[in-house]
Amino acid sequence: MTTAEPRTFPFGQVERLEVDPLFSRLRQEEPLCRVRLPYGEPAWLATRYEDVKVVLGDPRFSRAAAIGRDEPRMRPHRSRPDTILSFDPPEHSRLRRLVSKAFTVRRIELLRPRTQEIADELVGTMLVKGAPADLVEDFGLPLPITVICELLGVPVEDRVDFRTWSDALLSTTRFTLDEVTRCMGLLREYMAGLIAERRQAPKDDLLSALVAARDNEERLSEEEMLSLAEALLVAGHETTATQIPNFVYTLFTHPEQLAALRADLDLIPRAVEELMRFVPLGGGASIARYALEDVELGGVTVRAGQAVVVSLVSANRDESVYTNPGELEFDRQQASHVGFGHGAHHCLGAPLARMELQVALRTLLARLPGLRFAGHEDDVVWKTGLSTRGPEHMLVTWDGP
C-alpha cells in the first residue's frame, strides 16, 4: 500500500535510543513510502536493508543532483555545494583519495597505542578525581577529539569552540538558522587560519598534506580544501563521541551482554560491530539522493528527479536480514550492518571509529571495575535539538576508592 499524503518524518518523538515501531510495519507493508522531512521537498523513504544499499550504492542515485534543489533534510540549513558529501564520483573519488591513505586499517592501527595512552590518561584523571564522573565530558568527548586533533594538526585546546560549531552544524532545533550561519563562518575562519599557518610552516599532519595537495599539485580548490578540513574535524570526533556513551548506556541496560564482555574482553571487536548495528545514532534520515532516471525500488517506481532518503536505523533492524534484530547478540554471524553507510559515501573514518570504540570499551571495562550508572538510568540527560542522539551528561560510578 502507499499513503495518499506524505507522512511527517520523523514519525514521532525520538526518546533515548528507542527505535520507532512504525519502521517494522513499513518494512513489511510499505518499504518505500512518501515522507516530508522538517525542511525541503517531499521524498521517498527506504526502510529495508537491500533497498537502502541500492540507494546508497547505485550510481543512478545522485548526491550532486541535490545542488540547487530544496533537498529534503532534518536541518534548516542546506548542504554546502563544495563539500565531499555533495559530490558524486569521479569528483567525490578525487577528494576522498587525498585523505583516504590516512584512514586505512593499517595506518589507523599505528594510532592505536597513542589512542590507548589518551584513554588511560582520561581514566586516570577520573580515578584521581573519584566517582561520580561524567562519562561524556570526562571521557567520551575528549578521547576522539584529542585523536582527530593530533591527526589533523588542530590545537586540542580549541575544542570548546569547535564543539559548539559542530553542534551548530548538526542542529535541528537547538540553534537558529542565523546562529548556524554564524558558527559555520567562524569554523571556516578558524580553519583558514590554521591552513595559513601550515603554508608558512608545514608539519607532519593531515592539514599540511592537504595544503601540499592544493598548492603543489593543484588536486583541489581552496574552497574544497577548507570544506574537507572542516568535515574531517567535525565528523572525525562527533559520531564517536556520541557512540561511546551510547554503547556504555546500552551495555548498562543489557546486563547479560555487559557481563559477557567483562568476562572476555576479546569479544569487544565483535561487540562493537553488533552495537553499531543495534544502537541508533540518529533518529532521522540520510542525506537525500536524487534519481537520475526511473528506478524500480521497493515495489514502486522512483521517477527521475525525485528525492530518496534512507533510514540506516531501520535497515539495521530488518527482519529479512537479521534473526531477532531487536536483540543485542554478540555472536551474530549475519550480514554486515550499514551503521557506517554504504557505497561511495561509506564513512571514510570507519576504521578510526572502530579502533576508538574498541579502545574505549576495553579501557573502561578493564580499569573501572563495576562501572555503572551513578544513581538511576532516568538521571541521564539526553541531547535535544541535534541530528545525533545520545547522552548530554551521564554520571557513572565504579567499585573501589
Secondary structure, DSSP 8 states (H G I E B T S, - for coil): ---SS-EESS-S---TT---THHHHHHHH-SEEEEE-SBSS-EEEE-SHHHHHHHHH-TTEESGGGTTS---BSSSS---TTSGGG--TTHHHHHHHHHHGGGSHHHHHHHHHHHHHHHHHHHHHHHHH-S-EEHIIIIITHHHHHHHHHHHT--GGGHHHHHHHHHHHTBSSSS-HHHHHHHHHHHHHHHHHHHHHHHHS--SSHHHHHHHHHHTT--S-HHHHHHHHHHHHHHTTHHHHHHHHHHHHHHHT-HHHHHHHHH-GGGHHHHHHHHHHHS-SBSS----EEESS-EEETTEEE-TT-EEEE-HHHHTT-TTTSSSTTS--TT--S----TT--GGGS-TTHHHHHHHHHHHHHHHHHHSTT-EESS-GGG-EE--SBSB-SEEE-EEE-S--
